[in-house]
Amino acid sequence: MKKMYIGGDFVEGVSKRTFPIENPATEETLDDVPRAGDEDANRAVAAAVEAQKNWSFTPAIERCQQLHEVARRLREHLQEIATLMTLEGGKPLIENMDEVEWVAACFDYYAEMGRNEIGRVIAPVQRHQINLVIKEPYGVVACIVPWNYPLLLLAWKLAPALAAGNTVVVKPSEYTPLSTLLMAERALQHLPPGVVNIVTGYGPEVGEPLVTHPQTDVVAFTGSVTTGRRINMLAAERLKKTHLELGGNDPLIVCDDVDLDVAVRGAVWAAYLNMGQVCTSGERFYVFESVARKFIDRFVDFTRSLRIGNPMGPDVDLGPMISATQREKVEAKLEQSRRLGAQVLCGGKRPERFSRGYYFEPTVVTEVNHSMPLMREETFGPIAPIMVVRDIEEAVQLANDSQYGLGANILTNSLEYALTAAERIKAGTFWINDPLTDNDAGPFGGMRLSGIGRELGSEGLEAFRDTKHIHMDYKLEAKPYWYPYDWSKCRKTD
């Protein structure tokens, strides 16, 4: 049995209860982890509070060195960590090796960002005065992270939070806690005890106590809109800062001036990366009618060529979905779309050659419209619904017809098409000819129901820094505006 990580030690849960972690490719149990509750949350927060007393005053250059060391150790153990991520999460090994490198790069980035500056000097309003704007850590950050990119989406919170001088309590997904615990063992143990703590379990049992705990100062969450709303309501009652990334229903526009073979490859990858279990997956495809037939035919052919199998590889493009529950949700939405008139051109079923594992064929759907939940809600699965549009105006109109606003994509060689869509579509990130690619220096986050706040970039660091104004007069002398008032300065009026 794996243990939680609290105060620099690996410990059992207070209740001694555990729950199993499953391999989604084989349905076999990999290991058991503690099923934490509010007592464990209290222990973790107490450790973080104690550690924060020193960590917040640790010189930025020392924090920088320690975060660079996290990155170095992650790269040293890249293969081992990526392998465990594949076993518990189902993403192909090649994708998880990329993820571990992205995590290391994120720590390297914030190691430098965190020592760059802690505020600014502003112009004074009187003589011999200095005004400083200082950026300080909030205190203890509760990070609640999902299963689809368990370490990357943790790093986007953990690295800037630590760089800013906060300490952290992490609640990983109940599907993928093993890789988070391995990361602690291999890459975090050099940090002072209590700076990072990890509690494993279910949201209502240990996640909610972290949100409501009087000594957690910020809650950073990535997950569903439903859970995000719940967290935001609990935090609002306590006037607690939240940072929420709540998924999306991202559009991808294909214009009539593209090389169709290239466009198809990019669109298929955007649709099915990690079996479509990506918050920025292409979930709605709008294709100009002049190229629609050829695009759809090639999209179907390329989708059929994708290799499904053991995510450990080799020669595999797609692994299983994360769980039976997630697969059943996708199947139910697809069946609902069929009843509403959608046409399935390929996929849409469980591959017959797999007797175990949560596999599902990548699926292409046409004859869809915006009355269907498939086009209006996040699917989080390997379904690509394609809708034919007249032109860029209709494509932009339909892309904006959504409650979400996380990301949006366009494939085109026309600068006019690209910038018309970019300036009109409500989305936190707009990708032109390179879907889903992130940049540590560029902010990531959503508009509308897709969330509150931004990760990455300088904005990601600011999310974990509070602002203090220091007003200083370096010469103590009586001010003319102090008591007693000089009423002679008041002019009488008739």
N, C-alpha and C positions, 0 to 999 in steps of 0.2 A: 504494500500500500504506500502511495505517495503521501507526503505530509505538506501542510501549508507552510508558508514562509512569513514569520512574524518576528520582528525585533532582531533580525540577523540569524535566526535559528529556524530549522524545519521542525514543525510541531504538529501534534494531533489536534483534532477538534475537541472542544470541551465535552460535547455530547458523545463522542466516540462513534457517531454515526458516519457511514460512508455511502458512496454511490459509485456505480461502475461507469467507466469510459469505454465507448464502443468504437471499433474500427468499422466505418461505414462501407468499406469495400467487402468485408467478410462477415460482418455482424458479430464478430468475436469480441470478448472483453479484453481490453488491453491492460487495465489496472483499475484500482479503486482509489478514490480521493476522499478527504474529509467532507462531510456535509455540514458546513459551518452554519452557525446561527448568530443571534445578536450578541451572545457572550464573546464569540470569536471576533466579531466586528469591533466590540469594545476593546479587546486586547490589541488588535491591530491599530486602531486609532490611537490608543494610549502610547503605543510604541512610536507611532509617527509624530505625535505631539512632542514627546520627549526628544526625539532625534531632531526635530525642527528647530529646537532652541539653539543648537550649534550649527546645523546645516545652513540656516538662513544667513549666518554671519561668516561662513566659510568664504575666504577670498575667491572671487570669480575665476581666477586663474587655476586655483586648486579644483574647483568644480569642473572646469574645462578639462583638466587632465584626467579626472575620474570618468567623465563621459566619453572621452576618447578611448579610455581603457575598456569601457563597455563595448565600444565598437570593435576594438582589437580582439577581444575575447569572443565576440559573436562570430567574427570571421574565422577565428581559430577553430571553432566548433560548428562551423556552418553545416557540414554534411550531417552530423549527428542531430542537430536541431531540426533541419529540414526533413530528415527521415521521420522523426517523431511527429512533426506537423502533418506529414502525408498520411501516416498511420491513423491519426485521430481525426483528421479533417477531410481527407479524401481528395485534396488538390493534387494534381500530378507533381512528382518530386521536382521536376525542372522548374515549376512555378514557385514551389516553396524555397528552393535554393535562391531564386531571384528575390523572394520576400525577405529572407534573412539578410541578404546584401543591402536591400532597401532600408531595413531596420538599422543596420550598422551605419549606413550613410546618414540617416536621420540623426543619430547620436553625434556623429562627427559635425554635422551642420549646426546643431544647437549647442554643442560644446563651444564653438566659436561665437555664435550669436550671443550666448549668455555672458561672455566677457567683453562684448563690444561697447556697451554703455548701460548706465542705469538711470538715465533721465536726461535733463537738459537745464541750461541756465537761461532764464528769461529776463527781459529788460525790467529794471526797477522803476518804481513810481516816485521815489524821493532820492535825495543825495545820500551818499555813503550807505547804500543798501544793496543787498544781493538776494535774488530770488531763485530758488532751486526747485525743480520738479523731479522728485525721486521716485523710482519704481521699486516697489518692495514685493516680496512674496506674500500670498494670501495666508499661507499656513499649511493646512493639510488638504490634499486633493483626493477625492474618491474617483477612481477611474473604473468605469464599467464598460467592458469591451465585448464585441461579438466574436463569432466563431469563424467567419469567412476569411478574415485576415487577422488572426489572433495576435500576432506579434507586431505587425505593421501598424494596425490601428491603435495598439497599445503604445508603441513608440511615438506616434504623433501626439500623444498626450504626455507620456512619461518623460520623454527627453526635454521638451520645453518646460514642463513643470519643475523638473529637477534643476535645469539651467537657471531658472528664475529664483531658486532657493526654497521651493516648497518640498515637503515630503509627501509620500503617496501611499494610498492603500488601493490595491488592484483587486477587482472581482472579475476574473475571466469568465467566459461562457462556460456553462456546465457541459457543453459538448467538447471543448478543447482546452482544458486546464493543464494538461500534461506538458505541452510545449512551453507554456508560461512558467511553470515550475522548473523546467529544465533550463530555461533562460536565466532564472534566478540562480540556479546552482552553478551554471557555467560562466555567467557574465555579470552578475550583480553582487556577488558576495564580498567584493573588495570595497563596496560602498559602506559607510558607517551603519551600524545596526539601527534598524527602524526607519531609515531613509526610504526604502521600498519594502512594502509588505504585501503579501498575496493571500487572500482568503478564497476558498473554493466552495461552491454551492449554488443554490438557486436564488433568483432575484428576490422573491418575497421574503425569503428566510434570512439572507445575509446582505443582499444588495440594498434592500429598502432600509435596514438599520444603518447602513453607511450614509444613505441620503439624508436621513432624519437625525443623524448623530449631531449633538450640539457642537462638537469639536471638529467636524469636517467643514471646511470653508468654501470649497468649490466642488461641484459634481460635473465630471466630464463623461459623457455617454455617447456611444454609437449603437444604434439599433432601430427598432420599429417606432413608428409614430405613436402607437398605443402606449408603449412603455415610456417613450419620451414625454408624452403628456402627463402620465402618472408621476414621473420624476419631477417635472416642472411644477406640478401642483403642490407636491410635498415640499419642494424647495421654496416655492413662493410663500407658503405659510410661515417659513422661517427666514424670509428675505435672504436666501442663500443664492449665490451666483451659480448659474448653470451654463454648460457648454454642450449643445445637443446637435448631433449629426444623425438625421432620421431617415435616410434613404431617399430614393427617388423613383421616377418613372421616365427615364431619359429618352428624348427623341434623337433620331439620327436621320438626317436629310441626305438623300443621294440626288445630285443634280444631273442635268443632261449633257454635261461636258466632260465627264470623267472617263478614264480607262476602266471599263467595266470589270476586267479581271482583277485589277488592283483594288477597286472599290468593293468588290465581293469579298476578297480576302480580309480587308479591314472591317467590313460590316459583320462578317461571320465571327471574327475574333471578338468584336465588341459584344455580340449577342451571347456567346457561349463560354467565354473565359470563366473558369471555375464553375462550369455548368450553369452560367447565368446568375450565380449567387454572388453578385457584386453590386454594391449600391449604385454604381455608375454604369451598369450594363446598358447596352442599347436595348430598350424595351418597346420602342415604337419606331417603326421604319417608314419614312415617307419618301417615295420614289417618283421622280418626274415621269409622267405618262409616256413621253416619247422614248424612254429607255426601259420602262417598267417590265415589259415582257421578257426582254433579254436578261435584265438584271435578275428577275425572279428565277428564271430557268437556271442561270449559273449559280445563284445563291443556293438553290435546292441541290444541284449537283455537288457543289463544294461541301455542303452540310452532310450529305450522304458519304462523303469521303473521309470524314473525321473518324479517328480511331478511338474506340471506347474500350477501356479495360483497366487492369490493375494500375493504380496511380503510381506505383513504384517504378513502372516502365519495364523495359524501354519501348519506344515506338508507340506511345500513347498520347493522345491529345486531350481526352476527357476521362475523368474518373467518376466515382459515384456522387450522388447528392449527399448532403450531410446526415440525413436521417429519414426514417420512414414517414414521419410526420410532415417534413418539408416536401417530400415527393408526393404525398397524398394531396397536399394543398395545390400543387401544380397540376396534378391530374384532375382535380375537381374544377379548377379554373378553365382548363382546356375543354373539359366536357361541357361546362356551361357555355363556352364560346361556340362549340359545335351546335348546341341547341339553339343559339341565337343566330345561326347562319354562317359562321366562319367555316372555311374550308382548310383542312389539314393536307398539305402537299407532301410532307414526309415526316417521319418520326411519330411522336405522339403516343409512344407505348414503352413498356419495359422490354429491354432486349431479352430474347428468349434464351440466349446462351448463358446467362448468368442466373444460377439458382439461388445465389445469396448476394447481398450487397444492394445498395439503394441506387441502382443504375436507372437511367432514363434516356431514351433517344432524343438527341437534339431535334427540335420541331420547328417547321416553317408553316405559318398560317396566313392565309389571305382572306379576302371578302370580309374584312373587319371594318368597324366604324366606331365612333366615339360614344356610342350608347353602350358599348360592351365594357364590362369591368376589366377585361384584358388590356384595353387601351387606356384605362383611367386609373388603375391601381398598380402598385408595385407587385410584380410576379415573383421575382427572385428565383428564377428557374430557367431552364434551357428552351424557352419559347421565343420565336422571332415573328411577331405579327407585322405584315407588310401591307401598307396602304398606298394606293396610287393617288398622286396629286397633279394638278394642272401645272403649277409654277411655284416660284419661290414665295409669292404672296400667300398662297394657300398653305404651303408647307409651314411657314412661320406662324400663321394663324392657328393651325392645328397643334404645332409644337407648344404654343402658349396656352392651349386649352387643357390645363392641368392644374391641380392643386399643389403639385410639386415644383421644385426648381433647383435641383442639385446640379445636374450637368446637362449639356446639349452638344450635339455633334453635327458637322456638315462635311461632306465629301464633294469637293468642287475645285476647278481650276480658275474660277471666276472670282476676282477680288470683290466685285460688286455683290455677287451672291453671298460670299462669306461674311462680309462686313454688314450687309443688310440684316442677315440672320443674327450675327453676333450682337448688334446694338439693340435689336428688338426682342429677342427671346430672353425671358426671365430665367436665369440660371447662374449659379455661383461659379461654374467653370464652363467655358465654351471652347470646344476642341475643333480645330480646323484641320482635316486630313490626318489626324493622329489620335484616334479615340482612346480615352481612358488613361492617357499618360499623365503622371504627376511629376511635380518638381518641388523639391524640398523648400525652395525659396519662394514658391508661389502659393498664395492662400487657397485653401480648400474648404468648402462648406456650401450650404444651400440657402435658398430663398424659400418663401412660402412655408409649406409643411415640411420642407426638407431640413429645417433646423434653425439653430440660433448660434451665431458665432462662426469663427474660422479656425481651422487648423493649418499648420505649416506656415512658412514665411515669418516675417516679423509679426504678423497678426497672430500667429500661433503662440509666439512668446508672450505677446501682450495679454493674451487670454488668461495667463497665470501670474500677472503682475498687477498689483494695486498701485494707486497713484497718491503720492503725498506732496503737498506744497510746503516748502520751508522758506519762511520770510525772515530775513536777518538784517538788522541794522548794526553795523559794526562799531557805531559810536553811540553810547548811551547819553542821551540828552533829552530835556523836556520838549515835547512836541507842541506846536502852537494850537493843535486841535484837541489837546487834553483839557481836563478841568483845571481851573474854572473857565467857563466860556467867556469870551470877550464880546459882549452884546453890542458894543459900539460899532461892530462891523455890520450890524443889521440896519438897513436903511428903512426909516419910517415911510409909510405910504399913506396917502389920503384915502 
